[in-house]
Amino acid sequence: MTSRIPRDSRLRLVRPRPLAAAPRAMTQRPSRRPAPRPPEGTPAQAELARMARSLLAGAARVAHWADAALGPGRDAGQHDGKAALSDASAERAAASLGLSTAQVRAEWDTARLAGLVEVHGDSARPGWRLRAWDRDDSAVLRGWVALFDAWSLAHPEPAEHEGATVAEVVSAMPQVLSFLQLSAGPVPVEQLLDLLEQRVTELRTERCEIPYGPQPDPDHAQPRDTPLDPLLDWSLRALASVGALTYGDAQATLTPLGSWAVWVKLEQICVAAQSPAGNIEAVAEEMLRGCAQLRPKAARDEYRAWLAARPVGSAVTELLGAARGEDALLRGLAFEALRVVGAPAEPDVRAVADEPTLRPYALLWLAVHDGADPEDAHEVLTREEATWLWVDTAAAVADHGEAPLLVRHLESAVQPTVPMLLDEVRAVGHPRTVQVLVALAAAHPDPALAKAVRRAAFQVHTGGS
């Protein structure tokens, strides 16, 4: 009896295709939530970015000066653990830019808060946002939003108030800002003060801060034991200093940038609350496992919800930790989630590019991030890196996919023939090589090819040739 499957004595593969990602089952319904649109009247992104560039022009100017004048590898900061400009550097910048040293220091601090300058220990270097300043509107807006998030650091708090009360006011201000955003116009400060007092009272109640002894009637109870008027004044001045609102004549109004930023924050909360698969509170590994069976769009929605619920830095650290595990499927999904993070993940991804297990994924991520066509990104890999990634992806398919998918995975190999593939797979030293080859041999319908693959698996297992 002869096989009805045509054979090629050279066991040639089809034309190489871009490396395939680990497959996922197509069982999840697509997300029903449409992409949100900003409120009517919100300026276009280009106009918002123009406003942000104007607000941050001084900070960008000082950061560009430091990049050019102090040079890469030099210490732009004094050894105080904060990367503040040294006296000599501040004086040089002031003379060069026609500013006072106080103005230079203020703009330097703003540049740090906006991510135009990145602090590493007691030194600083230009941030990715500074590199993209003139060409990337989204980078500019991210920088301004970072400054907006840090409004309480941009303007010194009143020294005479307790730290706990200041912290309560800072925690309560998002609700005040939301009220300003919904009002879409000037709001009297007296009304904002009432809202602030109510929110601070709620925060204290949530912490169960119930004093001992007889208490006054709730309707006549004072919502605070420390006047909040000065702290509201400080908060509004600080938010005005970063361009989020205008403040004067006993009223406050959000600027277009401030209104847009508050809307973005509210949308992030809504996305987090509508986590499509309910993984928002899970650790990264569990979240990725929960996304393994989702359609690509639904998985991206889940990544966004998960990311919106935690700081970017810790989220990236968690995802890379999951990628270092033994499950190759989670490795691929972790880098898909990092694509949703975008530019803020770049330094961490670059840092892991020297780790053999993560290197191919990191190089592909960086290539796409730098503008390469996803279909051509695999060209940045060496032959050895591409082979390692082929084995790693095959391991994910073997663990989580079906036999026909593993057979089709052969099409993504860079080698033109099976013998060449087997030789290079054996040489690359992936820890899952034997299991992948055994699974492929069991799945492939061509007896001759299956036999060759089994032989290669045996040779890897025994260390023979």
C-alpha positions in Angstrom: 0.0 0.0 0.0 1.3 3.4 -0.9 0.5 6.7 0.8 -1.8 9.0 -1.1 0.1 12.0 0.3 2.6 13.3 -2.3 6.2 13.1 -1.0 9.2 15.1 -1.8 12.5 13.3 -1.1 14.0 16.6 0.0 11.1 17.2 2.3 10.9 20.8 1.1 8.7 23.4 3.0 6.6 26.0 1.5 7.9 29.5 1.0 8.8 31.0 4.4 6.2 33.3 5.9 6.5 35.8 8.7 6.8 34.0 12.1 3.3 33.1 13.3 2.1 34.0 16.7 0.8 31.3 19.0 -2.7 30.5 18.0 -5.7 31.1 20.1 -9.2 29.6 20.0 -11.8 31.7 18.2 -14.6 31.2 20.7 -15.1 34.6 22.3 -17.7 37.0 21.1 -16.2 40.4 20.1 -16.3 43.2 22.5 -19.6 45.1 22.3 -18.3 48.4 23.6 -17.5 50.8 20.8 -14.4 53.0 20.8 -15.3 56.0 23.0 -15.3 59.5 21.6 -14.4 62.6 23.5 -17.1 65.1 24.4 -18.4 67.3 21.7 -16.3 70.4 21.3 -13.1 68.7 22.4 -10.3 70.0 20.1 -8.6 67.5 17.7 -5.5 65.7 18.9 -3.2 67.9 16.8 -4.7 71.1 18.5 -4.4 69.5 21.9 -0.8 68.6 21.2 -0.1 72.2 20.1 -1.5 73.5 23.4 0.6 71.0 25.3 3.7 71.9 23.4 3.1 75.6 24.3 2.7 74.8 28.0 5.8 72.6 28.1 7.9 74.8 25.7 10.2 76.0 28.5 10.7 72.6 30.0 11.4 71.1 26.5 13.9 73.9 25.9 15.8 73.3 29.1 15.8 69.5 28.5 17.1 70.0 24.9 19.8 72.3 26.3 20.9 69.7 28.9 20.9 67.0 26.2 23.2 69.1 23.9 25.3 70.9 26.5 25.9 68.2 29.1 26.2 65.4 26.6 25.4 61.7 26.9 27.1 59.8 29.7 27.7 63.0 31.7 26.2 63.7 35.1 23.5 66.3 34.6 22.5 66.2 38.2 24.1 66.6 41.6 24.5 63.6 43.8 21.3 64.1 45.8 19.4 61.1 44.6 17.0 63.4 42.7 19.0 64.4 39.6 18.5 68.1 40.3 20.7 70.4 38.2 23.9 71.3 39.8 24.6 75.0 40.5 27.1 75.2 37.8 24.8 73.5 35.2 21.9 75.7 36.2 24.0 78.9 35.8 25.3 77.7 32.4 21.7 77.0 31.3 20.5 80.4 32.5 23.3 82.2 30.6 22.7 80.2 27.5 18.9 80.4 27.5 18.5 83.9 28.8 16.6 82.8 31.9 17.2 83.1 35.6 18.6 80.1 37.5 15.2 79.9 39.4 13.4 79.7 36.0 15.8 77.0 34.8 15.3 74.9 37.9 11.6 75.2 37.7 11.5 74.2 34.0 13.9 71.3 34.8 11.6 70.0 37.5 8.7 70.3 35.0 10.7 68.4 32.4 11.3 65.6 35.0 7.6 65.4 35.9 6.6 65.3 32.2 9.0 62.6 31.3 11.1 64.8 29.1 14.0 63.9 31.4 14.3 60.5 32.9 16.0 60.1 36.3 18.3 57.2 36.9 19.7 57.2 40.4 21.3 60.6 40.9 21.7 61.4 37.2 19.3 62.1 34.4 19.1 61.5 30.6 16.7 62.6 27.9 13.4 60.7 27.9 11.8 59.1 24.9 9.2 61.9 24.8 11.9 64.5 24.2 13.2 62.5 21.3 9.7 62.3 19.8 8.8 65.9 20.7 8.6 67.4 17.3 7.0 64.5 15.4 4.7 62.6 17.7 1.6 64.3 19.1 0.7 61.4 21.3 4.1 61.6 23.0 3.6 65.2 23.7 0.1 64.6 25.1 1.4 61.7 27.2 4.0 64.1 28.6 1.5 66.7 29.5 -0.9 64.1 31.1 2.1 62.9 33.2 2.5 66.5 34.4 -1.2 66.7 35.0 -1.1 63.6 37.1 1.7 65.1 39.2 0.0 68.4 39.8 0.4 68.2 43.6 4.2 68.0 43.1 4.4 70.8 40.6 3.3 73.5 43.1 4.6 73.3 46.7 1.9 72.5 49.2 1.1 74.8 52.2 3.7 74.1 54.9 1.3 74.8 57.8 -1.1 72.0 57.0 -0.9 68.4 58.2 0.3 65.9 55.7 -2.7 63.7 56.3 -5.1 66.4 55.4 -3.2 67.4 52.3 -3.2 63.7 51.2 -7.0 63.6 51.7 -7.5 66.7 49.6 -5.3 65.3 46.8 -7.3 62.0 46.9 -10.5 64.0 46.7 -9.6 66.3 43.8 -10.4 63.8 41.0 -14.1 64.1 42.0 -13.8 67.9 42.0 -12.2 67.7 38.6 -14.9 65.4 37.3 -17.6 67.9 38.5 -15.7 70.6 36.6 -15.6 68.5 33.5 -19.3 67.7 33.6 -20.2 71.4 34.3 -18.4 72.4 31.0 -18.0 75.9 32.3 -17.1 78.2 35.2 -17.9 76.8 38.6 -17.9 79.0 41.8 -15.2 78.1 44.2 -17.7 78.0 47.0 -19.5 75.1 45.3 -16.2 73.3 44.7 -15.4 73.7 48.4 -18.7 72.1 49.4 -18.0 69.2 47.1 -14.4 68.8 48.5 -15.7 68.8 52.1 -18.2 66.1 51.3 -15.6 63.9 49.5 -13.0 64.3 52.4 -15.8 63.3 54.8 -16.5 60.2 52.7 -12.9 59.3 52.6 -12.7 59.4 56.4 -15.9 57.4 56.8 -14.5 54.8 54.4 -11.5 54.4 56.7 -13.9 54.1 59.7 -12.4 57.1 61.4 -15.2 57.3 64.0 -14.2 59.5 67.0 -15.1 58.5 70.5 -17.7 60.4 72.6 -21.0 62.1 71.9 -21.3 63.3 68.3 -23.3 66.2 67.0 -26.3 65.7 64.8 -25.1 64.6 61.3 -27.0 67.4 59.6 -25.1 69.9 61.6 -21.8 68.1 61.9 -18.7 69.9 60.6 -17.3 67.9 57.7 -13.8 68.8 58.7 -11.8 69.9 61.7 -9.3 71.8 59.6 -10.4 74.5 57.2 -10.1 73.2 53.6 -10.4 76.6 51.9 -6.6 77.1 51.8 -6.0 73.6 50.5 -8.6 74.0 47.8 -6.9 77.3 46.8 -3.6 75.5 46.7 -5.0 72.7 44.6 -6.6 75.0 42.1 -3.5 77.1 41.8 -1.4 74.0 41.3 -3.7 72.7 38.6 -3.7 76.1 36.9 0.1 76.1 37.0 0.2 72.9 34.8 -2.5 74.3 32.4 -5.4 72.1 33.5 -7.7 75.0 34.5 -8.1 78.7 34.9 -8.6 80.1 38.3 -9.7 83.6 39.3 -12.7 85.8 40.3 -13.7 83.1 42.8 -14.4 80.5 40.1 -12.5 77.8 38.2 -12.9 76.5 34.6 -11.2 73.5 33.0 -9.1 74.3 30.0 -9.6 72.2 26.8 -6.5 70.2 27.8 -7.8 69.7 31.3 -11.3 68.7 30.2 -9.8 66.2 27.7 -7.4 64.8 30.4 -10.3 64.3 32.9 -12.4 62.6 30.2 -9.5 60.3 29.4 -9.2 59.4 33.1 -12.9 58.8 33.4 -12.8 56.5 30.3 -10.0 54.5 31.8 -12.1 53.9 34.9 -15.0 52.9 32.7 -12.8 50.5 30.7 -11.4 49.0 33.9 -15.0 48.6 35.2 -16.1 46.8 32.0 -13.3 44.3 31.9 -14.7 42.0 29.3 -13.5 38.7 30.8 -13.3 39.7 34.5 -9.5 39.5 34.8 -8.9 43.0 36.0 -7.8 42.1 39.5 -5.8 39.1 38.5 -2.0 39.0 38.5 -0.4 39.2 35.0 0.0 35.5 34.5 -3.6 34.7 35.4 -4.8 37.6 33.2 -2.8 36.3 30.2 -4.2 32.8 30.7 -7.6 34.3 30.7 -6.9 36.0 27.4 -5.6 32.9 25.7 -9.0 31.9 24.4 -10.1 35.4 23.4 -10.2 36.9 19.9 -7.4 39.4 19.3 -9.6 42.5 19.7 -11.3 41.1 22.8 -7.8 40.3 24.2 -6.6 43.8 23.5 -9.7 45.2 25.3 -8.8 43.0 28.3 -5.2 44.2 28.3 -6.4 47.8 28.2 -8.7 47.2 31.2 -6.0 45.4 33.2 -3.5 48.1 32.4 -5.9 51.0 33.3 -6.2 49.6 36.8 -2.6 49.8 37.8 0.5 52.0 37.3 2.3 51.5 34.0 5.7 50.7 35.6 4.4 47.9 37.8 2.2 46.5 35.0 5.2 46.2 32.7 7.3 44.5 35.4 4.5 42.0 36.0 4.1 41.3 32.3 7.9 40.7 31.8 7.9 38.5 34.8 5.1 36.4 33.3 7.1 36.3 30.0 10.1 34.8 31.8 8.0 31.7 32.9 8.0 28.3 31.3 4.8 28.7 29.3 5.7 29.9 25.8 2.1 30.9 25.1 2.2 33.4 28.0 5.5 34.8 26.7 3.9 35.7 23.4 0.7 37.1 25.0 2.8 39.2 27.4 4.5 40.9 24.5 1.1 41.4 22.8 0.0 43.2 26.0 3.1 45.2 26.0 2.2 46.5 22.6 -0.9 47.9 24.2 1.3 49.7 26.7 3.3 51.2 23.9 6.1 53.7 24.2 6.3 53.7 28.1 7.3 50.1 27.9 10.3 50.7 25.6 13.1 51.1 28.2 12.1 47.9 29.9 11.7 46.0 26.7 15.2 47.2 25.6 16.6 46.1 28.9 15.4 42.5 28.4 16.7 42.2 24.9 19.9 40.6 26.2 18.0 37.8 27.9 18.1 34.8 25.5 14.5 33.7 26.4 13.0 37.1 25.7 15.4 38.4 23.1 13.5 37.5 19.9 10.2 38.8 21.3 11.8 42.0 22.5 13.5 42.6 19.1 10.2 42.1 17.2 8.4 44.4 19.7 11.1 47.1 19.3 11.1 46.8 15.5 7.3 47.3 15.3 7.6 50.1 17.9 10.2 51.8 15.8 7.9 51.8 12.7 8.6 48.5 10.9 5.8 46.8 9.2 4.6 43.9 11.4 4.8 41.6 8.4 8.5 42.4 7.9 9.5 42.8 11.6 10.9 39.2 11.6 13.7 40.4 9.4 15.5 42.0 12.4 16.1 38.5 13.8 19.2 36.5 13.0 18.7 33.0 11.7 19.4 31.5 15.1 17.0 33.9 16.9 14.3 33.1 14.3 14.8 29.4 14.8 14.7 29.7 18.6 11.4 31.7 18.3 10.0 29.0 15.9 10.6 26.4 18.6 9.2 28.5 21.4 6.0 29.2 19.4 5.8 25.5 18.5 6.0 24.7 22.2 3.0 27.1 22.8 1.1 25.3 20.0 1.9 21.9 21.3 0.8 22.8 24.8 -2.3 24.7 23.9 -3.2 24.1 20.3 -4.3 21.3 18.1 -2.3 18.9 15.9 -3.2 20.5 12.6 -2.0 23.9 13.9 1.4 22.4 14.8 1.7 21.0 11.3 0.8 24.3 9.7 3.4 26.0 12.0 6.0 24.4 9.7 5.2 27.1 7.1 6.5 29.8 9.3 10.0 28.4 9.5 12.8 30.4 7.8 14.5 27.2 6.6 13.5 26.1 3.1 13.6 22.3 3.9 12.8 20.1 6.8 16.4 18.7 7.1 17.8 22.2 7.3 15.1 23.1 9.9 15.9 20.0 12.0 19.7 20.7 11.9 19.2 24.2 13.1 16.6 23.4 15.6 18.9 20.9 17.2 21.7 23.4 17.2 19.8 26.3 18.8 19.4 24.5 22.1 15.9 25.4 23.1 14.9 23.5 26.3 11.6 22.3 24.7 13.2 21.0 21.5 12.6 17.3 22.2 9.0 17.8 23.2 8.3 20.0 20.2 9.8 17.5 17.8 8.0 14.5 19.3 4.7 16.4 19.1 5.3 17.4 15.5 6.2 13.8 14.6 3.0 12.5 16.2 0.9 15.2 14.4 2.3 15.1 10.9 0.5 12.9 8.3 3.6 12.2 6.2 5.3 9.0 7.5 8.7 9.9 6.0 8.7 13.4 7.5 7.4 12.1 10.8 10.2 9.5 10.9 12.8 12.1 10.2 11.5 14.4 13.0 11.4 11.5 15.5 15.0 10.6 14.6 16.0 14.2 15.3 14.1 14.2 18.6 15.9 11.0 19.6 19.3 12.5 18.7 18.6 15.7 20.7 17.5 13.6 23.7 20.6 11.3 23.6 23.0 14.0 22.5 23.9 12.0 19.4 24.3 13.2 15.8 
